[in-house]
Amino acid sequence: MRTQVLIIGGGVTGTGIARDLALRGVHCVLAEARDINAGASGGNHGLLHSGGRYVFSDPEAAAECREEGLILKRLAPHCIENTGGIFAAVEGDDEQYAADFGTYCARAGLSATPLEPAQAREMEPVLSDRVFAAWEVEDASVDPFRLSLDNMAQAVTLGSRFLRRTRVVGFEREGGRITAARLVETRTGREVRVEADVIVNAAGAWAGEMAALAGGHIEMLYSKGTLLITHSRMAKRVINRLRPPGDGDILVPGGTVSILGTTSVRVDRLDDIRPSIAEVDRNIDQMVGLIPSLETTRYVRAYAGVRPLVKSGKGGSDRTVSRGFTLLGHEEDGLENFVTITSGKLTTYRLMAERTANLVCERLGVTAPCLTRTEPLPQAAECRWTEPGVAPKIWLKGHDRDDQLLCECEMVPVSAVDQIIDSFSADGGAPRMKAIGRRSRVGKGSCQGSTCGMRLTGHMYERGMFEGDEGLDALREFIGERWRGKRSILWGPQMSQAELQEAIHCGLFDLELGNDNGMEE
Ligand SMILES: Cc1cc2nc3c(=O)[nH]c(=O)nc-3n(C[C@H](O)[C@H](O)[C@H](O)COP(=O)(O)OP(=O)(O)OC[C@H]3O[C@@H](n4cnc5c(N)ncnc54)[C@H](O)[C@@H]3O)c2cc1C
């Protein structure tokens, strides 16, 4: 296969780069070892930062977040819920920091309006009556799945290719040039060779590994963060603890739920990243002073992601852009056509993609300007099902009695699932259940796959997508993914739900849920 640019990694950065380059007329192939947003882009808080979190520690990154947040709200409004946000402090928090917050915001060019404690509590009744200071900011909540899917969908429409479940395993190098990349389709083991003029390493936390394979060097640190999903939405706005950034200090609304987090734990390895009980406890303990009901609310799931942190770039000619993200041209490694983009934030992904595409175009001799700063992100029909509430609205309007619900918690009908399945046929591959769950709300409701998992399996058998025991293996994989996130929050109603699920899946299908011994006590 031949292309102008091979992009490694299908997170928000890689898919954003694919769209940016495609809009400049550059042909790309994007290879993703697993699936869209399988890394940090699918394991984050979903907060479109106003910048308020960084005004004290990193005003430059705060200003960057503010500007990018405004651009995304204008150009990709369908991926964003413009909730607004509140920073609030409770007795015991640093009074000086709370008083100076407005000055820090002004210094970084951010708007922040002071609120009386009573006013803040009226706006968000979940806040404690011990709140003594509050500010209103321009935070919002963003759907990272929709963002990446829509970016990739437009790149594909413009001629790019997406290779899902295709891992880059090596490079062929002649002097300072990488002439081709060696890839393996993880499902079939088939080898694929891609010749490209430029290779972009957007592999997130795996960027160090990719650079090493190419003969380059990046020293990476990995910081794991755990987040919790509440059963229902607890507040209209994003609620931040008014204090310097720390663990468990943000609650973000995500459609019908709220997301509480996050922790920061240094890890050495990238395999088997999962939320731990200690991190779950820490998130709740840290935020319960500001939002007392977090102590008794039902949590449906926890999940974790890894932030890639670059310890140091190598050499003077590499480009290190702001403290937020790192763009490396690898000249010091003697590489002419290899580029790494890593670290940063979901909020600034577009800017990261723009800067990367500028460097790539410089190397390709392409002079077309970046359009993502001005062109709206189109909404691909098959990407809309990640948004809570969309499937029920469309289903209820349709009044089609034959369009059965596969997922009752999130009201996802057969027609929505079929649209997702059909969208895969363009690239020849059939999706597994996990891939459908990634592109919809299936499995994300209160039952966490107990009922919809079985229905989806049955539907896929009916469509001829499974033979023999294949469906049972796929169901085990689907349920296993949900179980990963439930095992650290097993108390109260979620424990009862898990017991019901065990009875159904083990009793009816002999599916073993937890057959590894990695559970923390
Ligand atoms: C806990 C947590 C909370 C966060 N919260 C927020 C937030 O609220 N707001 C915000 O703005 N930012 C947040 N972030 C940061 C944000 O998630 C990341 O900046 C962003 O998702 C990084 O995207 P990426 O595409 O660079 O990396 P990733 O999403 O990790 O993508 C890299 C991809 O590369 C693929 N890959 C790896 N190796 C190979 C290979 N050999 N071949 C092919 N593919 C490969 C992986 O499978 C992966 O899908 C958070 C991060 C974490 C961890």
The ligand as an SDF file (V2000), in Angstrom:
LIG
                    3D

 53 58  0  0  0  0  0  0  0  0999 V2000
   -7.6230    9.9510   33.1460 C   0  0  0  0  0  0  0  0  0  0  0  0
   -7.5240   11.0070   32.0980 C   0  0  0  0  0  0  0  0  0  0  0  0
   -8.4190   12.0740   32.1010 C   0  0  0  0  0  0  0  0  0  0  0  0
   -8.3020   13.0690   31.1290 C   0  0  0  0  0  0  0  0  0  0  0  0
   -9.2300   14.0540   31.0920 N   0  0  0  0  0  0  0  0  0  0  0  0
   -9.1790   14.9840   30.1280 C   0  0  0  0  0  0  0  0  0  0  0  0
  -10.1930   15.9700   30.0310 C   0  0  0  0  0  0  0  0  0  0  0  0
  -11.1680   15.9480   30.7720 O   0  0  0  0  0  0  0  0  0  0  0  0
  -10.0720   16.9190   29.1000 N   0  0  0  0  0  0  0  0  0  0  0  0
   -9.0130   16.9660   28.2460 C   0  0  0  0  0  0  0  0  0  0  0  0
   -8.9420   17.9030   27.4510 O   0  0  0  0  0  0  0  0  0  0  0  0
   -8.0590   15.9960   28.2510 N   0  0  0  0  0  0  0  0  0  0  0  0
   -8.1280   15.0080   29.1690 C   0  0  0  0  0  0  0  0  0  0  0  0
   -7.1990   14.0070   29.1940 N   0  0  0  0  0  0  0  0  0  0  0  0
   -6.1590   13.9780   28.1690 C   0  0  0  0  0  0  0  0  0  0  0  0
   -6.6620   13.3460   26.8600 C   0  0  0  0  0  0  0  0  0  0  0  0
   -7.3780   12.1800   27.1220 O   0  0  0  0  0  0  0  0  0  0  0  0
   -5.4840   13.0150   25.9640 C   0  0  0  0  0  0  0  0  0  0  0  0
   -4.7180   14.1750   25.7960 O   0  0  0  0  0  0  0  0  0  0  0  0
   -5.8930   12.5370   24.5660 C   0  0  0  0  0  0  0  0  0  0  0  0
   -6.9410   11.6300   24.6110 O   0  0  0  0  0  0  0  0  0  0  0  0
   -4.6910   11.9040   23.8810 C   0  0  0  0  0  0  0  0  0  0  0  0
   -5.0980   11.4300   22.6330 O   0  0  0  0  0  0  0  0  0  0  0  0
   -4.0770   10.7060   21.6580 P   0  0  0  0  0  0  0  0  0  0  0  0
   -4.8000   10.4690   20.3930 O   0  0  0  0  0  0  0  0  0  0  0  0
   -2.8210   11.5060   21.5800 O   0  0  0  0  0  0  0  0  0  0  0  0
   -3.6890    9.3470   22.3840 O   0  0  0  0  0  0  0  0  0  0  0  0
   -4.5720    8.0210   22.5380 P   0  0  0  0  0  0  0  0  0  0  0  0
   -6.0100    8.3260   22.6410 O   0  0  0  0  0  0  0  0  0  0  0  0
   -3.9770    7.2240   23.6440 O   0  0  0  0  0  0  0  0  0  0  0  0
   -4.3700    7.2860   21.1540 O   0  0  0  0  0  0  0  0  0  0  0  0
   -3.2150    6.5530   20.8210 C   0  0  0  0  0  0  0  0  0  0  0  0
   -3.6560    5.3570   19.9990 C   0  0  0  0  0  0  0  0  0  0  0  0
   -2.5010    4.7380   19.4300 O   0  0  0  0  0  0  0  0  0  0  0  0
   -2.7840    3.3640   19.2960 C   0  0  0  0  0  0  0  0  0  0  0  0
   -1.5320    2.6250   19.1230 N   0  0  0  0  0  0  0  0  0  0  0  0
   -0.5670    2.4140   20.0460 C   0  0  0  0  0  0  0  0  0  0  0  0
    0.4180    1.6540   19.5200 N   0  0  0  0  0  0  0  0  0  0  0  0
    0.0820    1.3830   18.2270 C   0  0  0  0  0  0  0  0  0  0  0  0
    0.6930    0.6450   17.1650 C   0  0  0  0  0  0  0  0  0  0  0  0
    1.8590    0.0000   17.3270 N   0  0  0  0  0  0  0  0  0  0  0  0
    0.0610    0.5800   15.9720 N   0  0  0  0  0  0  0  0  0  0  0  0
   -1.1310    1.2230   15.7880 C   0  0  0  0  0  0  0  0  0  0  0  0
   -1.7530    1.9120   16.7760 N   0  0  0  0  0  0  0  0  0  0  0  0
   -1.1560    2.0040   17.9720 C   0  0  0  0  0  0  0  0  0  0  0  0
   -3.5140    3.0320   20.6070 C   0  0  0  0  0  0  0  0  0  0  0  0
   -4.2750    1.8400   20.5150 O   0  0  0  0  0  0  0  0  0  0  0  0
   -4.3640    4.2800   20.8140 C   0  0  0  0  0  0  0  0  0  0  0  0
   -5.6870    4.1260   20.3430 O   0  0  0  0  0  0  0  0  0  0  0  0
   -7.2830   13.0000   30.1550 C   0  0  0  0  0  0  0  0  0  0  0  0
   -6.4050   11.9110   30.1430 C   0  0  0  0  0  0  0  0  0  0  0  0
   -6.5270   10.9170   31.0930 C   0  0  0  0  0  0  0  0  0  0  0  0
   -5.6320    9.7400   31.0360 C   0  0  0  0  0  0  0  0  0  0  0  0
  1  2  1  0
  2  3  1  0
  2 52  2  0
  3  4  2  0
  4  5  1  0
  4 50  1  0
  5  6  2  0
  6  7  1  0
  6 13  1  0
  7  8  2  0
  7  9  1  0
  9 10  1  0
 10 11  2  0
 10 12  1  0
 12 13  2  0
 13 14  1  0
 14 15  1  0
 14 50  1  0
 15 16  1  0
 16 17  1  0
 16 18  1  0
 18 19  1  0
 18 20  1  0
 20 21  1  0
 20 22  1  0
 22 23  1  0
 23 24  1  0
 24 25  2  0
 24 26  1  0
 24 27  1  0
 27 28  1  0
 28 29  2  0
 28 30  1  0
 28 31  1  0
 31 32  1  0
 32 33  1  0
 33 34  1  0
 33 48  1  0
 34 35  1  0
 35 36  1  0
 35 46  1  0
 36 37  1  0
 36 45  1  0
 37 38  2  0
 38 39  1  0
 39 40  1  0
 39 45  2  0
 40 41  1  0
 40 42  2  0
 42 43  1  0
 43 44  2  0
 44 45  1  0
 46 47  1  0
 46 48  1  0
 48 49  1  0
 50 51  2  0
 51 52  1  0
 52 53  1  0
M  END
$$$$
